[in-house]
Every structure is written in C-alpha cells, then in structure tokens.
Amino acid sequence: MRNLLKNITIFGHSWLAMSLVVGCTGHIGSIQGVEGNAGPGGTRGAGGTATSPPPDELLPYSPAEPALARLTGAQYANVMRDLLGPAIKIPDLEADTRPYLFSVIGASTTTISEHGVDLYGQAALTIAAKAFGDTAGRAALVPCPVTSPLDAACLGQFIQTFGLRAWRRPLESIEVQRYQAYGAQVGLADGWTALEYVTAGMLTSPNFLYRVELGETDPEHPEWLRYTGYEMASRLSFLLRNTLPDAELFAAAKSGELATHEGVLRQANRLLGEAAPTAEMIKQLYSEYLDLPLLAGVAFPKTMDPNGTIGASMQSEVVGIVNRIALEQPADMRTVFTTRTTFVNQDLASLYGLAAASPNGLTQAELPTDGARAGILTTGALLTLNNRPNRTSPTIRGFFVRQRLLCGTVPPPPPGIPPISEDGTGPPKTIRQKLEAHRANPTCAACHKSMDPLGLGMENFDQYGQYRTTYDSGAAVDASGDLDGQAFVGARQLGDLLSKDERTVDCLIKQLYRYASSRLEADSEAIVLADLKGSFAQQGYQMKPLLLSLVGSDGFRHLKTEAP
C-alpha cells in the first residue's frame, strides 16, 4: 500500500487514468469485501459482532494500513466550492458506493469505471472554465497580478498557493516545475487561459482526487508511523467538516502543532465549535448508517403524501432528532431510542396524530407520554425503510435491529427457501402465524429466531409507519416481541430495551470508527474501540467527547509501517 501511495506523488496527474481504472480494493487486516442489500428497503449489513471482550483479553494495539480513499461525491462538491467559490456547479460524476454502509469505505474499496475517469476529466475542465470565466470573481483566486503574457513568477506563486489547498499539502519543487512547464505549454500569451488549464490539470491529479496518507516516523513509537501534520489536518477536516482544511488547520500543520496529541485535540475542539459543519457531519454519518437516502425511492400513498415530500420530511426528522441530542442540547446518545422530542411538519404531524404543524419547515414537537411512539425506532423513516413493497416484514425489520443497531451477524438464507405464501388461500392468517410456520422449517429456524421476534414487536405500525391495531382482514395486531429473552410489547418498549443494551453502544462506536477511518477496523485495533467505549461511558455517552476521544486515539493518529 505504501509503495502504491508513493507512486501517486511521483507520477502526478498523468497517473490518473491508470489509478482510477485499476483502483484499490480495500484490504484491512483479514477483512475484505462488500456486503450487499438485504430486502427491498435496501438494508445493508453492518457486519461483525459488537460485544467487546474485556480490554485485558484483547490483542496489543498495533496500527493498521491506511485507506487510500477517493473523495466521495459530497467531499468533491464541498472541496470544489471551498476552492473556487459557492457558485460552482458540480457536473454529474459516477455515483458513490456504500459497502459496509458508508460512502467513505466505498471510496477506498471499490474501483471506478473508465467512464467515471472521463467524467472527472470533463468536470475539472468545466469547473475551471466556469471559475476563470467569471471576470468579477477570478482575481480572488490568484495571489498576484495576472498579465498577458503571464509572468512565470506569478504562475509559480499560484501553483504553490492553490496547490497547497487543492492537494492538502505543500507541493514539492519538482511538482511546481511540472505545472509551470505545463502552463508554458498551454500558452502564457493569455494569462487567464494558462491559469485555467493549470487548475484543471491539478484538479485531475490523484493528489487532489485521493486523500493520500503516507505518514512519517514517530519519534515516540519508532515501530509505528504517525500521520504528518498536513495529513492530520486533512483527517480532522474531512471527518468533522467533510471538506478541505481551513487556514488555521494549515497553519497548525505547518507549525508542527498537529504532531502532538494536545494540538490535535485543540484543533478538534475548535472545529466542533462550528455548529453548521459539525451538523453536516452528523447528518452524513447517520443518514448512511440508517439508509435514510433510500426514502427517496419509496412510493407513498397519495392520501398521506399529497405533495410528494413526506420521504424527505421523514429523513429530516431523524437527522433533527440525532442532531439535537448530539450537538444542540448535548445528551446521552442512547436516548435516541427513547426521546419523545421530535420534529414534524403538517404531513408528519398527521401521520403521528399530533396537532397541526407548519406545512413547510419542521418544528420541534413532543410525542404523547402515553403514546406508542418514542425514539427513532418509531419514526416513519425507519418503519418505512425496512419492509416488503406491499406489506410489513417483521423479518426485515428484525434484521435491521439485529444487524444494524446491535451489529450482530445474521448469515444469508440458504438457497431454495420458499417465500412466505401470499396466495390468500385457506383461512386468513396473520403475518405472525405465517412466520411461525416458516420457523417450523429447521433450515430457517436459527436465523428467523434471531430476527422475527424483534420485528413482530413492531407490527403496530404498517409499512408506511402508520399506527394500527388491526390488520385489513380484521384480525387484531399482536405486537409482542422478544429481545434475547427480554419480552416487550411494541416498538417503543423495544427502543427502551435497546437504550439499555451495551451492544448498541459498541455498534455506534464501531460504525463511527469505520466512518472516521474509511475502512473496517483491524483485529489489532479492538483495544482502541474498547478504550473509546470506556471514555464514552465516563463522559455520559455524549457525542462531542466521543469524537474528541476518537481523534486523539492511537488508531486515528497512527498507521502501519512496512519496515521489517
């Protein structure tokens, strides 16, 4: 991996086509691969088992290999706008993939097609032309007077200042010389044209499109590498702001501040004080963790969605709930499963049986103390996403709880298992009765016993999250369920059990670590996750202290050396 990363800095943008077509398949420890969809709601497996052994039973810590990740679509858009201005429109690029839930992992484990390479090239030319075609704004991009012919010293100054921000590190002298020669080749007669094409060239370089992390010797741990100051600035900024470092982070990298644990925490504290960027980080993390963008593909009944906007409202509701607990009114993150505070507009208020709310933006509301709803598990979003198209699916809902929220492992079904009968012959049967017959098959029983009792406890809500007490057949809904020997009735009681289950804490930490690392955790990093869990508990299970513990951890600040 390290030699591959070195090649990027040697070959520059001429290496683009080879690097993007060949790609880099993620390879972390002994874990490799991509998990597919499960069910029509697009539920992807979280992978792994969450229950942590005691720290003294864990392997000693040693760093993992770094991920070589491309910018995700969101990161690419954010970086371009920060570099060239908010008016920049981003052309279509090849869509992100989300193996193991997150687009940042897809960016480090999946390849891009030849067409995707072409799209990067076309986008760079289009964006550079737009930026330098704006006569009113282009002067702000260049730190020196632009003349025609273009002064070579001015070109060199632009390459260094723009390159520092675009590549998230200072350019080496040979790289500056390469782009100066390129500028002369495309024509210094028109200064703005030379700058436009140099910019487009730099925006097609793997040094821009990839988050390159090579590391340097760590004097305190000669057997490890630590990320350089500029790499740490980039890691902090992409985690907490999803874009390139700001001027203060670049200054901290240059001064050596980010080589120290205290310096990293100081800058992370500053970034976490910026409300809007941190809220975007929470939105990105939880949207992908919970599959919220898939709501855009759900066809709701016209009666409950007259304006075609309820799916977007459901997504915003969940993000609002999490953001309030994580950032706005910091509280125990486990209360996402039990809170009665939510955010609704007119459509959601109608769905939840609340007083009329704003038809436009979402406003804060309280769910009834004695009602059936509380926490994210009873939101329209999560109840809708995990179903069959024409009915509820306790199995899919239970799978979501088991694998996504508890990080348990559910093996794929064996081949040749017939689906639940939908032919309607014989006496009407409830879904519970049908699933009981399904579980009577020894081949199905083991898996379904781990999922069905969870999903059956959510049957008081139909496939669109509407509360019900009877089925269309007139049969009464039985919403009793079981979580590993703990009986409950209804999704609200299940949420209460989940809020007290340490596996949900383990699972959140695991997913956050993967999101921050752009890869799966290695076996040798289990002790880092255990330490994060301990500090999370000591800090009242609050999100900001967890993020600070994460960025200060050895796992976030160190990488594996290839020295024998």
C-alpha positions in Angstrom: 0.0 0.0 0.0 2.7 2.5 0.9 4.6 2.0 -2.4 1.3 2.5 -4.2 0.8 5.8 -2.4 4.3 6.9 -3.2 3.6 6.3 -6.9 0.8 8.9 -6.8 3.3 11.7 -5.7 5.8 10.6 -8.3 3.6 10.4 -11.4 1.1 13.2 -10.6 -1.9 13.7 -12.8 -0.5 11.6 -15.7 -1.2 8.6 -13.5 -4.9 9.5 -13.2 -6.4 7.1 -15.7 -4.4 4.1 -14.5 -5.1 4.8 -10.9 -8.8 5.3 -11.2 -9.5 2.4 -13.6 -7.3 -0.1 -11.6 -8.5 1.3 -8.3 -7.6 0.0 -4.9 -9.5 -2.8 -3.3 -9.8 -2.2 0.4 -7.8 -4.7 2.5 -7.9 -4.1 6.2 -6.4 -6.8 8.4 -8.1 -10.1 7.3 -11.4 -8.4 6.4 -12.2 -7.7 2.8 -15.3 -7.5 0.6 -18.6 -5.8 0.1 -21.9 -6.6 1.7 -25.0 -6.4 -0.5 -28.5 -5.3 0.0 -31.0 -7.3 2.1 -34.6 -6.6 1.5 -36.5 -4.1 -0.7 -35.7 -1.2 1.7 -32.0 -1.6 0.8 -30.8 -2.6 4.2 -27.1 -3.3 4.1 -25.4 -5.4 6.7 -23.3 -3.7 9.3 -21.0 -6.7 9.7 -19.2 -8.1 12.7 -20.1 -8.8 16.3 -20.4 -5.9 18.7 -19.9 -7.4 22.2 -16.5 -6.3 23.4 -14.3 -8.7 25.4 -12.5 -7.2 28.5 -9.5 -5.0 27.5 -7.1 -7.4 29.1 -8.2 -10.1 26.7 -7.6 -8.0 23.6 -4.6 -8.1 21.3 -2.0 -5.5 21.9 -2.5 -2.4 19.8 -0.7 -2.1 16.5 -1.6 0.3 13.7 -3.5 -0.7 10.6 -2.6 0.1 7.0 -4.1 3.4 5.9 -7.0 3.6 3.4 -6.4 5.1 0.0 -9.7 6.8 -0.5 -11.0 8.9 -3.3 -13.1 12.0 -2.4 -16.7 11.0 -2.1 -19.3 12.9 -4.1 -20.1 15.1 -1.2 -16.5 15.8 -0.4 -15.7 16.5 -4.0 -18.5 19.1 -4.2 -17.6 20.7 -0.8 -13.9 20.9 -1.7 -14.6 22.4 -5.2 -16.8 25.1 -3.7 -14.3 25.9 -1.0 -11.6 26.2 -3.5 -13.4 28.1 -6.3 -16.4 29.7 -4.8 -20.1 28.8 -3.9 -21.3 29.5 -7.4 -19.5 26.4 -8.8 -21.9 23.8 -10.0 -20.7 20.2 -9.9 -21.3 18.1 -13.0 -22.5 14.6 -12.7 -19.9 12.1 -11.5 -20.0 8.3 -11.1 -22.2 7.5 -8.1 -20.7 6.6 -4.7 -21.0 3.0 -3.5 -21.7 2.1 0.1 -20.1 -1.2 1.1 -20.3 -1.6 4.9 -22.8 1.3 4.9 -20.5 4.2 4.2 -19.5 6.0 1.0 -16.1 6.8 2.5 -15.5 3.0 2.7 -16.7 2.7 -0.9 -14.2 5.3 -1.9 -11.4 3.2 -0.6 -12.6 -0.3 -1.6 -14.3 -0.1 -5.0 -13.0 0.8 -8.4 -14.3 3.4 -10.8 -15.1 2.8 -14.5 -13.3 4.2 -17.5 -16.4 6.4 -18.0 -16.0 7.6 -14.4 -12.4 8.7 -15.2 -13.7 10.6 -18.2 -16.3 12.3 -16.0 -13.6 13.5 -13.6 -11.7 15.0 -16.5 -14.7 16.7 -18.0 -15.7 18.0 -14.6 -12.3 19.6 -14.0 -12.3 21.3 -17.4 -15.9 22.6 -16.9 -15.4 23.8 -13.3 -12.1 25.5 -14.2 -13.6 27.2 -17.2 -16.5 28.5 -15.0 -14.2 29.8 -12.3 -11.8 31.6 -14.6 -14.6 32.8 -16.9 -16.0 34.8 -14.1 -14.2 38.1 -14.6 -15.6 39.5 -11.4 -14.5 36.7 -9.1 -11.4 35.1 -10.7 -9.0 37.7 -9.3 -9.7 36.4 -5.8 -8.2 33.1 -6.8 -4.8 34.4 -7.8 -2.3 35.9 -5.3 -0.6 38.2 -7.8 -1.5 40.5 -10.8 -2.4 38.5 -13.9 -0.8 39.8 -17.1 -0.8 38.6 -20.7 1.7 37.1 -21.3 1.6 35.6 -17.8 4.6 36.3 -15.6 6.3 33.0 -14.8 6.8 34.0 -11.1 3.1 34.7 -10.7 2.3 31.3 -12.2 4.6 29.6 -9.8 3.1 31.5 -6.9 -0.4 30.5 -7.9 0.7 26.8 -8.3 2.0 26.8 -4.8 -0.9 28.6 -3.0 -3.7 26.9 -4.9 -1.9 23.5 -4.9 -1.5 23.7 -1.1 -5.3 23.9 -0.7 -6.2 21.6 -3.5 -3.7 18.8 -2.6 -4.0 19.5 1.1 -0.2 19.7 1.4 2.7 21.8 0.0 3.8 20.9 -3.4 7.4 19.6 -3.9 9.6 21.7 -6.2 9.5 19.1 -8.9 5.7 19.2 -8.9 5.8 23.0 -9.1 8.2 22.8 -12.0 6.0 20.3 -13.8 2.9 22.6 -13.6 5.0 25.6 -14.6 6.1 23.7 -17.7 2.5 22.7 -18.4 1.4 26.4 -18.1 4.1 27.4 -20.6 3.0 24.6 -22.9 -0.7 25.6 -23.0 0.3 29.2 -23.6 1.4 32.1 -21.5 0.2 34.6 -24.0 -3.2 34.7 -22.3 -2.6 34.7 -18.6 -6.1 33.6 -17.5 -6.2 30.8 -20.0 -2.9 29.4 -18.7 -4.2 29.6 -15.1 -7.4 27.9 -16.1 -5.7 24.9 -17.7 -3.2 24.6 -14.9 -6.1 24.5 -12.5 -7.9 21.8 -14.5 -4.7 19.8 -14.6 -4.3 20.0 -10.8 -7.9 19.0 -10.3 -7.5 15.8 -12.3 -4.4 14.7 -10.3 -4.7 11.8 -7.9 -3.2 14.1 -5.3 -6.5 16.0 -5.5 -8.9 13.1 -6.1 -7.4 10.9 -3.5 -6.8 11.5 0.2 -3.1 10.5 0.2 -1.7 9.5 3.6 1.9 8.3 3.7 2.9 9.1 7.3 6.3 9.8 8.8 8.5 8.4 11.5 7.1 8.8 15.0 9.9 9.6 17.5 7.8 8.3 20.4 7.0 5.0 18.6 9.7 4.1 16.1 7.9 0.9 15.2 4.9 2.9 14.0 4.3 5.8 11.7 2.3 8.9 12.6 0.3 10.9 10.1 2.1 14.1 9.0 0.8 17.4 10.2 -0.9 18.1 6.8 -2.3 14.6 6.8 -3.7 15.1 10.3 -5.2 18.5 9.2 -6.9 16.7 6.3 -8.1 13.8 8.5 -9.6 16.2 11.1 -11.3 18.4 8.5 -12.8 15.6 6.4 -14.1 13.8 9.5 -15.6 16.9 11.2 -16.3 19.2 8.2 -16.3 16.8 5.2 -14.1 19.2 3.2 -10.5 20.5 2.9 -8.7 22.1 5.9 -9.2 25.8 6.6 -6.4 28.3 7.0 -6.0 27.7 10.7 -5.6 23.9 10.2 -3.0 24.5 7.5 -1.1 26.8 9.9 -1.3 24.2 12.7 0.1 21.6 10.2 3.0 23.9 9.2 3.9 24.8 12.8 4.0 21.2 14.0 1.1 21.6 16.3 -0.7 18.6 14.8 2.2 16.3 15.6 1.1 16.4 19.3 -1.9 14.8 21.0 -2.7 18.2 22.6 -2.5 20.0 19.3 -4.9 17.6 17.7 -7.4 17.9 20.5 -7.1 21.7 20.4 -7.9 21.9 16.7 -10.7 19.3 17.0 -12.3 21.3 19.8 -12.3 24.4 17.6 -13.8 22.6 14.7 -16.5 21.0 16.9 -17.5 24.5 18.0 -18.5 25.3 14.4 -22.2 24.3 14.5 -23.1 24.0 10.8 -20.1 21.9 9.6 -20.4 19.5 12.6 -24.2 19.2 12.0 -23.4 18.2 8.4 -21.0 15.5 9.7 -23.7 14.1 12.0 -26.2 14.2 9.1 -23.8 12.3 6.8 -22.9 9.7 9.4 -26.5 8.9 10.5 -28.0 9.2 7.0 -25.7 6.5 5.7 -25.8 4.5 8.9 -29.6 4.3 8.8 -30.1 4.3 5.0 -32.1 7.4 5.1 -31.5 8.5 1.4 -33.4 5.3 0.3 -36.6 7.1 1.4 -36.4 8.9 -2.0 -37.3 5.7 -3.7 -40.4 4.9 -1.7 -43.8 5.4 -3.3 -46.1 6.6 -0.5 -49.9 6.6 -0.9 -51.2 9.9 -2.3 -53.5 10.3 0.7 -50.6 10.5 3.1 -48.2 12.3 0.7 -50.2 14.7 -1.4 -47.1 16.8 -2.2 -44.5 14.1 -2.7 -42.4 15.4 0.1 -43.0 13.1 3.1 -40.0 10.9 2.4 -37.7 14.0 2.6 -39.5 15.1 5.8 -39.0 11.7 7.4 -35.3 11.9 6.6 -35.0 15.4 8.1 -36.9 14.3 11.2 -34.4 11.6 12.1 -31.5 13.9 11.4 -33.1 16.6 13.6 -33.6 14.1 16.4 -30.0 12.9 16.3 -28.5 16.4 15.8 -30.4 17.8 18.8 -29.1 15.0 21.1 -25.6 15.0 19.7 -25.0 18.8 19.3 -27.7 21.3 20.1 -28.8 20.1 23.5 -26.0 17.5 24.2 -27.3 14.5 25.9 -26.8 10.7 26.3 -26.7 9.3 22.7 -28.7 6.3 23.9 -31.7 8.5 24.3 -32.1 8.5 20.5 -34.1 5.3 21.2 -36.4 6.8 23.9 -36.8 10.5 23.3 -40.3 11.9 22.9 -39.0 15.1 21.3 -39.2 15.1 17.5 -39.5 17.4 14.5 -42.6 17.5 12.4 -44.4 19.4 9.6 -48.0 19.1 8.7 -47.6 15.7 6.9 -45.7 14.2 9.8 -48.0 15.6 12.4 -50.9 14.0 10.6 -49.1 10.7 10.5 -48.3 10.8 14.2 -51.7 12.2 15.3 -50.2 15.4 16.6 -51.7 18.9 16.4 -51.3 20.7 13.1 -47.8 22.0 12.4 -46.1 24.1 9.8 -46.7 22.9 6.2 -43.2 24.0 5.3 -40.2 23.5 7.6 -40.1 21.1 10.5 -40.7 22.3 14.0 -40.0 20.7 17.4 -42.8 18.7 18.9 -43.4 16.4 21.8 -44.9 12.9 21.4 -47.6 11.9 23.9 -46.3 10.4 27.2 -48.8 7.5 26.8 -48.5 7.1 23.1 -47.0 4.3 21.0 -44.1 6.3 19.7 -40.8 7.4 21.2 -37.3 7.4 19.7 -36.0 6.8 16.2 -37.3 3.3 16.0 -40.9 4.6 15.8 -40.2 7.3 13.2 -41.9 7.0 9.9 -38.4 6.8 8.3 -37.2 3.6 10.0 -40.6 1.9 10.0 -41.0 2.5 6.2 -37.5 1.6 5.0 -37.4 -2.0 6.3 -40.4 -3.7 4.6 -41.7 -5.5 1.6 -43.3 -3.3 -1.0 -46.8 -4.4 -0.3 -46.7 -5.3 3.5 -44.7 -5.1 6.6 -41.9 -7.6 7.0 -41.1 -8.4 10.6 -38.1 -10.4 9.3 -36.6 -7.4 7.6 -37.3 -5.1 10.5 -35.8 -7.6 12.9 -32.8 -8.0 10.6 -32.3 -4.2 10.8 -32.4 -4.1 14.5 -30.2 -7.2 14.9 -27.5 -6.3 12.4 -27.6 -2.6 12.1 -28.3 -1.4 15.6 -26.8 -4.3 17.5 -24.0 -5.1 15.0 -25.0 -8.8 15.2 -24.2 -11.3 12.5 -27.1 -12.8 10.6 -26.0 -15.3 7.9 -27.6 -15.2 4.5 -30.5 -17.6 3.9 -29.7 -21.0 2.4 -30.7 -21.5 -1.3 -34.1 -22.8 -2.2 -36.1 -21.5 0.7 -39.7 -20.6 -0.5 -41.1 -17.2 0.4 -44.0 -16.7 2.8 -47.1 -17.6 0.9 -49.1 -14.7 -0.4 -51.8 -16.6 -2.3 -54.6 -15.9 0.1 -56.0 -19.5 0.0 -57.4 -21.1 3.2 -58.3 -19.2 6.4 -56.8 -15.7 6.8 -53.5 -15.8 8.6 -51.7 -13.0 10.3 -48.0 -12.4 9.5 -47.2 -13.9 12.9 -48.9 -17.1 12.0 -47.2 -17.3 8.7 -43.8 -16.7 10.2 -44.4 -19.3 12.8 -45.0 -21.8 10.0 -41.8 -20.6 8.4 -39.7 -21.0 11.5 -41.0 -24.6 11.8 -38.6 -25.4 9.0 -35.4 -26.4 10.7 -33.4 -24.9 7.9 -34.9 -21.4 8.6 -35.4 -21.6 12.3 -32.0 -20.5 13.6 -31.8 -17.2 11.6 -35.5 -16.3 11.9 -35.5 -16.8 15.6 -32.9 -14.0 15.9 -34.9 -11.6 13.7 -38.7 -12.3 13.7 -39.3 -11.8 17.5 -37.8 -8.3 17.1 -39.8 -7.3 14.0 -43.1 -8.8 15.3 -42.9 -6.4 18.2 -43.2 -3.6 15.7 -46.4 -4.8 13.9 -48.5 -2.0 15.4 -47.1 0.1 12.5 -47.9 -0.6 8.9 -45.4 -0.4 6.0 -45.6 3.4 5.9 -45.3 3.9 9.7 -49.0 4.4 10.3 -50.2 3.1 13.7 -52.8 0.3 13.6 -54.5 -2.1 16.0 -56.0 -4.5 13.4 -55.0 -5.9 10.0 -57.0 -5.3 6.9 -58.5 -8.8 7.5 -59.9 -7.5 10.8 -57.6 -9.7 12.9 -56.1 -7.9 15.9 -52.4 -7.0 15.8 -50.3 -8.8 18.3 -47.2 -6.6 18.9 -45.5 -8.7 21.5 -41.8 -9.5 20.9 -38.6 -10.7 22.4 -35.1 -9.4 22.5 -32.8 -12.3 23.5 -35.1 -13.4 26.3 -36.4 -9.9 27.2 -40.1 -9.7 26.4 -41.6 -6.4 25.2 -44.8 -5.1 23.5 -44.5 -2.5 20.8 -41.6 -0.7 19.2 -41.5 1.9 22.0 -40.7 -0.8 24.6 -38.1 -2.3 22.2 -36.5 1.1 22.0 -36.3 1.3 25.7 -34.5 -2.1 25.8 -32.1 -1.0 23.1 -31.2 2.2 25.1 -30.0 -0.1 27.9 -28.2 -2.6 25.8 -24.5 -2.2 25.7 -24.4 -3.7 22.2 -25.9 -0.5 20.8 -23.0 1.5 22.3 -20.5 -1.0 20.9 -22.2 -0.8 17.5 -22.2 3.0 17.4 -18.5 3.2 18.2 -17.7 0.6 15.6 -19.6 2.4 12.9 -18.1 5.8 13.9 -14.6 4.3 13.8 -15.2 2.9 10.4 -16.6 6.2 9.1 -13.6 8.1 10.5 -11.1 5.6 9.1 -12.7 4.9 5.6 -12.2 1.2 6.3 -13.0 -1.6 8.6 -11.2 -2.0 11.9 -8.3 -4.4 12.1 -8.2 -7.1 14.9 -5.3 -5.2 16.4 -7.5 -2.1 16.8 -10.1 -3.8 19.1 -8.4 -2.3 22.1 -8.9 1.2 20.7 -12.6 0.6 20.3 -12.7 -0.8 23.9 -11.0 2.4 25.2 -13.4 4.6 23.2 -16.3 2.7 24.9 -14.8 3.3 28.3 -14.3 7.1 27.8 -17.8 7.3 26.1 -19.4 5.9 29.3 -17.3 8.2 31.6 -18.4 11.2 29.6 -22.1 10.4 29.9 -22.4 8.8 26.4 -22.2 12.3 24.7 -21.1 12.6 21.1 -18.6 15.5 21.2 -16.4 13.9 23.9 -16.6 10.7 21.9 -15.3 12.5 18.8 -12.5 14.1 20.8 -11.5 10.7 22.2 -11.6 9.2 18.7 -9.4 11.9 17.1 -6.9 11.7 20.0 -6.7 7.9 19.8 -3.7 6.0 18.5 -5.9 4.5 15.9 -6.7 7.9 14.4 -3.2 9.3 14.7 -1.0 6.3 13.6 -0.6 4.0 10.7 1.3 0.8 9.9 4.9 0.9 8.9 6.2 -1.5 6.2 9.6 -1.7 7.8 10.6 -5.3 8.5 
